[in-house]
Amino acid sequence: MIRSIRVRLLLWYAVVLTGVVGGFAGLLYSEVRAARLAEVDAQLDAAAASLESALRLFPPFELAGESPPPPPPKKSGPPPKKKGPPGWPPDRPEFGPGPGFDGGPEFGPKRPSREHLMASLDLPGPPENRSGVLYYGVWRSDGGVLKANGLPPDTLTPTTAVPGQPTRSFRGTNRELVITGPGGTAILVGRPAEAVTNDLTAFAWRLAGTGAAVLAVGLAGGWLVSRRIFRPIATITDTASRISADNLSARIDTITVDRELAGLADVLNATFRRLEAAFDRQTRFTADASHELRTPLAVIRSQAELTLSRPRTSEEYQEAIHACLRAAIRMTDLIEGLLTLARADAGESALREPVELHRVTGESVELCRGLAEQARLRLTSDLEPVTVPGDANGLGRVVRNLVANAIQYNRPDGFVHVTLRHEGGDAVLTVRDTGAGIPEEHHAHLFERFYRVDKARSRATGGSGLGLAIAKVIVEAHGGTIGLESKPGQGTVFHVRVPAATARSNTSGRDQ
């Protein structure tokens, strides 16, 4: 099987073009051949019709090859006067005395002689026009030749056709016509058709040459057109081959691409953009993760080096160990977050067991209450009983991350309010704060890993930049969505929507 689209396309084009050219040439040849043969047949028809008309003047016994009947006995007295046939008055010369005529009752007063009839049995036109062109023969019903002129030596008595149905055929290079004449006679008229055959052969060769030239030109044009058609594909291939980890900015120029390939080029460009964005995120993630892990390690190392530089008191050793412990806890949280994201990237699905989301949310809120009190914030909740299929630990982490984030970036004496509702078959969790708000240009990047709106403040407060990213992958693993509404100076509201397992209960739990 041919694996080249271009070659297959060209072969199909050649087959179609050959069929079209061959069909047209065959139709043209058949029409020209029919026209030339019609000219020959028209000449033969005219000659056969003239011979048939002459034969109608012959008496029946002459056509049958019999002897003429004896004349009737003469009667005494003057013959009765009879009217001749209409249009044959007795005073016409044909019926008067003269050479070549004799009397007979069957022909009226006078009838043409045999010599006169045989002389009339000839082809029309002057002899110089038909000499060497037409030949003919007339056979009686008994097979005898009545008259012939120029017949080929191998001519046999023709098999007469059905009256009114002429028979046309070729004998060698001669074209012949056979018809049935009066009295069962057979009339054969023919003429050499070698010139017509030679003309048709030459015309066929000219058609073949012209068709071959047209086919060659068409195939050459098809080859050039196919090159132009597949040139954009070569451009796309070249552009794609230049895409690598070191060069992800190359794009296909869709302006020069044909309309049929523009969609493919757009899809590939979008794929390249996503690939470049993924590589950028991966590079940024690696750099940020290295930076975040380096900070607690640097703290542990510096504390250990400083403590071992000289003898210390027990209080100084305890203070150094507490500093190392805090750095280790922060590093542990960071590593756990990275593992969570890695499992999500690997497609490991969360557990699917009934979870009382209102209970998990209430416990998470209580765990964050101490942070709220330290920040002088009021933390409230309004929770409806809702059960969802999923992972209780993962959902609890989502609540803790959102509440801790709302506490961390709130203003003093503000509040954080958590609600849980059952809406349209979904559990909707809302975390509202009275913080400074988030500018709109940061909304699209807020759930990216290690992304910070205020990077300096985040590191000062100990944030790793993974909380919202972890919350997003956990929510999406549960088939839900997460979003936010925020404007500078008006606080922030985070919405989490996950499919619920049961209908809403009539009771509700409230915790102030």
C-alpha positions as CSV (number, residue, x, y, z in Angstrom):
1,M,0.0,0.0,0.0
2,I,1.3,3.4,-0.9
3,R,1.9,5.5,2.3
4,S,2.2,8.8,0.5
5,I,-1.0,11.0,0.4
6,R,0.5,13.0,-2.4
7,V,1.2,10.0,-4.6
8,R,-2.3,8.5,-3.9
9,L,-3.9,11.8,-4.7
10,L,-1.9,12.1,-7.9
11,L,-2.8,8.5,-8.9
12,W,-6.5,9.1,-8.3
13,Y,-6.2,12.3,-10.3
14,A,-4.5,10.4,-13.1
15,V,-7.2,7.8,-13.2
16,V,-10.0,10.4,-13.3
17,L,-8.2,12.5,-15.9
18,T,-7.5,9.4,-18.1
19,G,-11.1,8.4,-17.8
20,V,-12.3,11.8,-18.8
21,V,-9.9,12.3,-21.7
22,G,-10.4,8.7,-22.9
23,G,-14.1,9.0,-22.7
24,F,-14.1,12.2,-24.6
25,A,-11.7,10.9,-27.3
26,G,-13.8,7.7,-27.7
27,L,-17.0,9.7,-28.0
28,L,-15.5,12.1,-30.5
29,Y,-14.0,9.2,-32.6
30,S,-17.3,7.4,-32.6
31,E,-19.1,10.5,-33.7
32,V,-16.6,11.2,-36.5
33,R,-16.6,7.6,-37.6
34,A,-20.4,7.5,-37.7
35,A,-20.5,10.8,-39.7
36,R,-18.0,9.5,-42.3
37,L,-19.8,6.1,-42.6
38,A,-23.1,8.0,-42.9
39,E,-21.7,9.8,-45.9
40,V,-20.6,6.5,-47.5
41,D,-23.9,4.9,-46.6
42,A,-25.9,7.8,-48.0
43,Q,-24.1,7.3,-51.3
44,L,-24.8,3.6,-51.2
45,D,-28.4,4.2,-50.3
46,A,-28.9,6.5,-53.3
47,A,-27.3,4.1,-55.7
48,A,-29.4,1.1,-54.3
49,A,-32.6,3.2,-54.5
50,S,-31.8,4.0,-58.2
51,L,-31.2,0.4,-59.0
52,E,-34.4,-0.6,-57.2
53,S,-36.4,1.9,-59.2
54,A,-35.0,0.6,-62.4
55,L,-35.9,-2.9,-61.5
56,R,-39.5,-2.0,-61.0
57,L,-39.8,-1.4,-64.8
58,F,-38.7,-5.0,-65.5
59,P,-41.4,-7.5,-66.3
60,P,-41.8,-10.3,-63.7
61,F,-40.6,-13.1,-66.0
62,E,-37.4,-11.1,-66.6
63,L,-36.8,-10.8,-62.8
64,A,-37.5,-14.5,-62.3
65,G,-35.2,-15.6,-65.2
66,E,-38.1,-17.1,-67.2
67,S,-38.9,-16.8,-70.9
68,P,-41.4,-14.2,-72.0
69,P,-45.0,-15.5,-72.4
70,P,-46.3,-16.1,-76.0
71,P,-48.4,-13.3,-77.5
72,P,-52.1,-13.9,-77.6
73,P,-53.8,-14.8,-80.9
74,K,-54.8,-11.9,-83.1
75,K,-58.6,-11.2,-83.5
76,S,-60.2,-10.3,-86.8
77,G,-61.4,-6.9,-87.2
78,P,-60.1,-3.7,-85.9
79,P,-58.8,-3.9,-82.3
80,P,-61.0,-2.1,-79.8
81,K,-59.9,1.2,-78.7
82,K,-58.7,1.2,-75.2
83,K,-57.7,4.0,-73.0
84,G,-54.1,3.9,-71.9
85,P,-53.1,4.3,-68.2
86,P,-53.4,7.8,-66.8
87,G,-50.5,9.9,-68.0
88,W,-49.6,7.5,-70.8
89,P,-51.5,8.9,-73.8
90,P,-51.2,6.9,-77.0
91,D,-49.7,9.7,-78.9
92,R,-46.5,9.7,-76.7
93,P,-43.3,8.5,-78.5
94,E,-42.8,5.7,-76.0
95,F,-45.8,4.0,-77.4
96,G,-45.4,4.8,-81.0
97,P,-43.3,2.8,-83.4
98,G,-39.6,3.2,-83.2
99,P,-36.4,1.2,-82.6
100,G,-36.0,-0.7,-79.3
101,F,-39.7,-1.3,-78.9
102,D,-42.0,-4.2,-79.7
103,G,-45.7,-4.8,-79.1
104,G,-47.3,-6.8,-76.4
105,P,-50.6,-6.8,-74.6
106,E,-49.0,-7.0,-71.1
107,F,-47.2,-3.6,-71.7
108,G,-50.0,-1.8,-73.5
109,P,-49.7,-1.0,-77.1
110,K,-45.9,-1.0,-76.9
111,R,-43.4,-2.1,-74.1
112,P,-39.6,-1.2,-73.6
113,S,-37.2,-3.8,-75.0
114,R,-34.9,-5.8,-72.8
115,E,-31.9,-3.9,-74.1
116,H,-33.5,-0.6,-73.0
117,L,-34.3,-2.0,-69.6
118,M,-30.8,-3.3,-69.0
119,A,-29.4,0.0,-70.1
120,S,-31.5,1.8,-67.5
121,L,-30.2,-0.6,-64.8
122,D,-27.2,1.5,-64.0
123,L,-26.0,3.9,-61.3
124,P,-27.0,7.5,-61.4
125,G,-24.7,10.3,-62.4
126,P,-22.1,10.5,-65.2
127,P,-19.8,7.6,-65.4
128,E,-16.7,9.6,-64.7
129,N,-18.1,10.4,-61.2
130,R,-18.6,6.8,-60.3
131,S,-15.9,5.1,-62.1
132,G,-13.6,3.3,-59.7
133,V,-15.8,4.4,-56.8
134,L,-19.0,2.4,-56.8
135,Y,-19.6,-1.2,-57.9
136,Y,-22.9,-3.0,-57.9
137,G,-24.6,-6.3,-58.7
138,V,-28.2,-7.4,-59.2
139,W,-29.2,-11.1,-58.7
140,R,-32.4,-12.7,-59.8
141,S,-34.5,-14.6,-57.3
142,D,-33.0,-17.9,-58.7
143,G,-29.4,-16.7,-57.9
144,G,-28.4,-15.8,-61.4
145,V,-26.7,-12.4,-62.0
146,L,-29.0,-10.0,-63.8
147,K,-26.4,-7.3,-64.1
148,A,-23.1,-6.5,-62.4
149,N,-20.5,-3.8,-62.8
150,G,-17.1,-3.7,-61.0
151,L,-17.8,-6.5,-58.6
152,P,-14.7,-7.9,-56.8
153,P,-13.8,-11.3,-58.1
154,D,-14.6,-13.1,-54.8
155,T,-18.2,-11.8,-54.6
156,L,-20.7,-14.5,-53.8
157,T,-24.5,-14.3,-54.2
158,P,-25.6,-12.2,-51.2
159,T,-28.0,-13.5,-48.7
160,T,-31.0,-11.2,-49.2
161,A,-32.2,-9.4,-46.1
162,V,-35.8,-8.9,-45.0
163,P,-37.6,-6.5,-47.3
164,G,-37.3,-3.0,-46.0
165,Q,-34.3,-3.9,-43.8
166,P,-31.0,-3.2,-45.6
167,T,-27.8,-5.0,-44.5
168,R,-24.6,-3.0,-44.2
169,S,-21.2,-4.6,-43.7
170,F,-17.5,-4.4,-44.4
171,R,-15.8,-6.8,-46.7
172,G,-12.1,-6.2,-46.3
173,T,-11.7,-2.4,-46.8
174,N,-15.0,-2.2,-48.9
175,R,-18.3,-0.9,-47.5
176,E,-21.3,-2.8,-49.0
177,L,-25.0,-2.5,-48.8
178,V,-27.4,-5.4,-49.6
179,I,-31.2,-4.8,-50.1
180,T,-34.1,-6.9,-51.4
181,G,-35.5,-5.6,-54.6
182,P,-38.7,-6.3,-56.6
183,G,-39.5,-9.9,-57.4
184,G,-37.2,-11.3,-54.8
185,T,-34.1,-9.8,-56.4
186,A,-31.0,-9.0,-54.4
187,I,-29.2,-5.7,-54.9
188,L,-25.6,-5.2,-53.7
189,V,-23.9,-1.8,-53.9
190,G,-20.4,-1.2,-52.6
191,R,-17.4,1.1,-52.7
192,P,-13.9,1.0,-51.5
193,A,-13.6,2.6,-48.0
194,E,-9.9,2.4,-47.6
195,A,-9.5,6.1,-47.7
196,V,-12.2,6.5,-45.0
197,T,-10.5,3.8,-42.9
198,N,-7.1,5.5,-43.3
199,D,-8.6,8.9,-42.4
200,L,-10.2,7.4,-39.3
201,T,-7.0,5.7,-38.3
202,A,-5.0,8.9,-38.6
203,F,-7.7,10.8,-36.7
204,A,-7.5,8.1,-33.9
205,W,-3.7,8.6,-33.7
206,R,-4.2,12.3,-33.5
207,L,-6.7,11.9,-30.7
208,A,-4.4,9.5,-28.9
209,G,-1.5,12.0,-29.2
210,T,-3.6,14.9,-28.1
211,G,-5.0,12.9,-25.2
212,A,-1.5,11.9,-24.1
213,A,-0.4,15.5,-24.2
214,V,-3.4,16.6,-22.2
215,L,-2.8,13.8,-19.7
216,A,0.9,14.8,-19.4
217,V,0.0,18.4,-18.9
218,G,-2.7,17.6,-16.4
219,L,-0.4,15.3,-14.4
220,A,2.3,17.9,-14.4
221,G,-0.2,20.5,-13.2
222,G,-1.6,18.1,-10.6
223,W,2.0,17.5,-9.3
224,L,2.6,21.2,-9.0
225,V,-0.8,21.8,-7.4
226,S,-0.2,18.9,-4.9
227,R,3.2,20.5,-4.0
228,R,1.4,23.8,-3.3
229,I,-1.3,22.0,-1.3
230,F,1.1,20.2,0.9
231,R,3.5,23.1,1.3
232,P,1.6,24.4,4.3
233,I,1.8,20.9,5.9
234,A,5.6,21.0,5.4
235,T,5.6,24.4,7.0
236,I,3.6,23.1,10.0
237,T,5.9,20.1,10.3
238,D,9.0,22.3,10.2
239,T,7.5,24.6,12.9
240,A,6.5,21.7,15.1
241,S,10.0,20.1,14.7
242,R,11.5,23.3,16.0
243,I,9.4,23.1,19.2
244,S,11.6,21.9,22.1
245,A,12.0,22.5,25.8
246,D,14.4,25.3,25.0
247,N,12.2,26.9,22.3
248,L,8.5,26.9,23.0
249,S,7.7,30.3,21.4
250,A,7.5,29.2,17.7
251,R,4.1,29.4,16.2
252,I,2.5,28.5,12.8
253,D,1.8,31.5,10.6
254,T,-2.0,31.0,9.9
255,I,-2.1,33.9,7.4
256,T,-0.3,31.9,4.8
257,V,-2.1,28.7,5.5
258,D,-5.1,27.7,3.4
259,R,-8.6,27.8,4.9
260,E,-8.8,24.0,5.1
261,L,-5.6,23.8,7.2
262,A,-6.2,26.9,9.2
263,G,-8.2,24.9,11.8
264,L,-5.3,22.4,12.2
265,A,-2.8,25.3,12.6
266,D,-5.0,27.0,15.2
267,V,-5.3,23.8,17.2
268,L,-1.5,23.2,17.0
269,N,-0.8,26.8,18.0
270,A,-3.2,26.4,21.0
271,T,-1.4,23.2,21.9
272,F,2.0,24.9,21.7
273,R,0.7,27.8,23.9
274,R,-0.6,25.3,26.5
275,L,2.7,23.4,26.3
276,E,4.7,26.6,26.8
277,A,2.4,27.6,29.7
278,A,2.8,24.2,31.3
279,F,6.6,24.4,30.9
280,D,6.6,27.9,32.4
281,R,4.5,26.7,35.3
282,Q,6.7,23.7,35.8
283,T,9.8,25.9,35.8
284,R,8.3,28.4,38.1
285,F,7.0,25.6,40.4
286,T,10.4,24.0,40.6
287,A,12.1,27.3,41.4
288,D,9.4,28.3,44.0
289,A,9.5,24.8,45.6
290,S,13.3,25.0,45.8
291,H,13.1,28.4,47.3
292,E,10.4,27.5,49.9
293,L,12.3,24.3,50.9
294,R,15.6,26.2,51.1
295,T,14.2,28.7,53.6
296,P,13.4,26.3,56.5
297,L,16.6,24.3,55.8
298,A,18.6,27.5,56.0
299,V,16.9,28.3,59.3
300,I,17.8,24.8,60.7
301,R,21.4,25.0,59.5
302,S,21.9,28.5,60.7
303,Q,20.5,27.7,64.2
304,A,22.6,24.5,64.4
305,E,25.8,26.3,63.4
306,L,25.1,29.2,65.7
307,T,24.3,26.9,68.6
308,L,27.5,24.8,68.1
309,S,29.8,27.8,67.7
310,R,30.2,28.1,71.4
311,P,28.8,26.6,74.6
312,R,25.2,27.7,75.3
313,T,22.9,27.7,78.2
314,S,19.9,25.4,78.4
315,E,17.6,28.2,77.6
316,E,19.6,29.1,74.5
317,Y,19.6,25.4,73.4
318,Q,15.8,25.2,73.9
319,E,15.3,28.4,71.9
320,A,17.4,27.0,69.0
321,I,15.6,23.7,69.1
322,H,12.2,25.5,69.0
323,A,13.4,27.5,66.0
324,C,14.5,24.3,64.2
325,L,11.2,22.6,65.1
326,R,9.2,25.5,63.6
327,A,11.3,25.3,60.4
328,A,10.8,21.5,60.3
329,I,7.0,21.9,60.7
330,R,6.9,24.4,57.9
331,M,9.0,22.2,55.7
332,T,6.8,19.2,56.5
333,D,3.6,21.2,55.6
334,L,5.2,22.2,52.4
335,I,6.2,18.7,51.5
336,E,2.8,17.4,52.3
337,G,1.3,20.0,50.1
338,L,3.6,19.0,47.2
339,L,2.8,15.4,47.7
340,T,-0.9,16.2,47.5
341,L,-0.4,18.1,44.3
342,A,1.8,15.3,42.9
343,R,-0.9,12.7,43.6
344,A,-3.5,15.0,42.0
345,D,-1.3,15.4,38.9
346,A,-0.9,11.6,38.8
347,G,-4.6,11.2,38.6
348,E,-5.1,9.5,42.0
349,S,-8.7,9.9,42.8
350,A,-10.0,10.8,46.2
351,L,-11.9,8.4,48.4
352,R,-15.6,8.1,47.7
353,E,-17.4,7.5,50.9
354,P,-20.3,9.4,52.5
355,V,-19.0,12.5,54.3
356,E,-21.0,14.7,56.6
357,L,-19.7,17.9,55.2
358,H,-21.3,20.1,57.9
359,R,-19.5,18.1,60.6
360,V,-16.1,18.3,58.8
361,T,-16.6,22.0,58.2
362,G,-17.5,22.7,61.9
363,E,-14.4,20.8,63.1
364,S,-12.1,22.7,60.7
365,V,-13.6,26.0,61.8
366,E,-13.0,25.1,65.4
367,L,-9.3,24.3,64.6
368,C,-8.9,27.8,63.2
369,R,-10.6,29.6,66.0
370,G,-7.4,30.0,67.9
371,L,-5.8,31.8,64.9
372,A,-8.8,34.1,64.7
373,E,-8.5,35.0,68.4
374,Q,-4.8,35.8,68.0
375,A,-5.6,38.1,65.1
376,R,-8.5,39.7,67.0
377,L,-11.1,38.5,64.4
378,R,-14.6,37.2,64.9
379,L,-15.1,33.7,63.3
380,T,-18.7,32.6,62.8
381,S,-20.4,29.8,60.9
382,D,-23.9,28.9,59.6
383,L,-24.0,25.3,58.5
384,E,-26.8,23.1,57.0
385,P,-26.5,19.3,57.3
386,V,-25.2,18.1,53.9
387,T,-23.7,14.7,53.0
388,V,-21.3,14.4,50.0
389,P,-19.4,11.5,48.6
390,G,-15.7,12.0,49.0
391,D,-12.6,12.2,51.2
392,A,-13.2,13.7,54.7
393,N,-9.5,14.6,55.2
394,G,-9.2,16.3,51.8
395,L,-12.5,18.3,52.3
396,G,-11.4,19.3,55.8
397,R,-8.1,20.6,54.4
398,V,-10.0,22.7,51.8
399,V,-12.0,24.4,54.6
400,R,-8.9,24.9,56.8
401,N,-6.9,26.4,53.9
402,L,-9.7,28.8,53.0
403,V,-10.5,29.9,56.6
404,A,-6.7,30.2,57.4
405,N,-6.2,32.3,54.3
406,A,-9.2,34.6,55.3
407,I,-7.8,35.0,58.8
408,Q,-4.2,35.7,57.6
409,Y,-5.1,38.4,55.1
410,N,-7.9,40.1,57.1
411,R,-7.9,43.4,58.9
412,P,-7.9,43.8,62.7
413,D,-11.3,43.6,64.4
414,G,-12.7,42.1,61.2
415,F,-14.7,38.9,60.8
416,V,-14.7,35.7,58.9
417,H,-18.1,34.0,58.2
418,V,-18.5,30.4,56.9
419,T,-21.7,29.1,55.5
420,L,-22.8,25.8,54.1
421,R,-26.0,25.3,52.0
422,H,-27.7,22.6,49.9
423,E,-28.5,24.2,46.5
424,G,-29.8,22.4,43.5
425,G,-28.3,19.0,44.4
426,D,-24.9,20.6,45.3
427,A,-23.3,21.5,48.6
428,V,-22.2,25.1,48.5
429,L,-19.5,26.3,50.9
430,T,-18.9,30.1,51.3
431,V,-16.0,31.7,53.2
432,R,-16.4,35.5,53.5
433,D,-13.9,37.9,55.0
434,T,-13.4,41.6,55.6
435,G,-9.9,41.8,54.3
436,A,-8.3,44.3,51.9
437,G,-9.6,42.4,48.8
438,I,-7.7,41.1,45.8
439,P,-7.3,43.1,42.5
440,E,-9.1,41.6,39.6
441,E,-5.9,41.1,37.5
442,H,-4.8,38.5,40.1
443,H,-8.0,36.4,40.1
444,A,-6.9,34.2,37.1
445,H,-3.6,33.3,38.7
446,L,-4.7,33.0,42.3
447,F,-5.0,29.2,42.3
448,E,-1.6,28.7,40.6
449,R,1.1,27.0,42.7
450,F,3.3,29.4,44.7
451,Y,1.4,32.4,43.3
452,R,1.2,35.3,45.7
453,V,-0.5,38.7,45.4
454,D,2.0,40.3,47.8
455,K,5.0,38.0,47.8
456,A,7.0,39.9,50.4
457,R,4.1,39.9,52.9
458,S,3.3,36.3,52.3
459,R,6.7,35.1,53.1
460,A,6.8,37.3,56.2
461,T,3.6,35.7,57.5
462,G,4.8,32.2,56.6
463,G,2.6,31.4,53.7
464,S,3.9,28.9,51.1
465,G,1.6,29.8,48.2
466,L,0.2,26.3,47.9
467,G,-3.0,26.6,50.0
468,L,-5.4,27.7,47.3
469,A,-3.7,25.4,44.7
470,I,-4.2,22.4,47.0
471,A,-7.8,23.5,47.6
472,K,-8.5,23.7,43.9
473,V,-7.2,20.2,43.0
474,I,-9.1,18.6,45.9
475,V,-12.3,20.3,44.9
476,E,-11.9,19.3,41.3
477,A,-11.1,15.7,42.3
478,H,-14.5,15.7,44.0
479,G,-16.1,16.9,40.7
480,G,-16.7,20.4,42.1
481,T,-15.6,23.9,41.3
482,I,-14.0,26.8,43.3
483,G,-14.1,30.5,42.6
484,L,-14.0,33.9,44.3
485,E,-15.5,37.3,44.3
486,S,-13.3,40.2,45.5
487,K,-12.7,43.9,45.0
488,P,-10.0,46.0,46.7
489,G,-11.3,47.4,50.0
490,Q,-14.5,45.2,50.0
491,G,-13.2,41.9,51.2
492,T,-13.2,38.5,49.5
493,V,-15.7,35.7,49.2
494,F,-14.7,32.1,48.2
495,H,-17.3,29.7,46.8
496,V,-16.9,25.9,46.7
497,R,-19.5,23.8,45.0
498,V,-19.4,20.0,45.2
499,P,-22.1,17.4,44.3
500,A,-24.2,16.3,47.3
501,A,-25.2,12.7,48.1
502,T,-28.5,13.3,49.9
503,A,-31.3,15.8,49.9
504,R,-31.2,18.7,52.3
505,S,-32.2,17.9,55.9
506,N,-34.8,20.0,57.7
507,T,-32.5,20.7,60.6
508,S,-29.5,23.0,60.6
509,G,-26.5,23.5,62.9
510,R,-25.3,26.9,63.8
511,D,-22.1,27.8,65.6
512,Q,-21.3,31.3,66.7
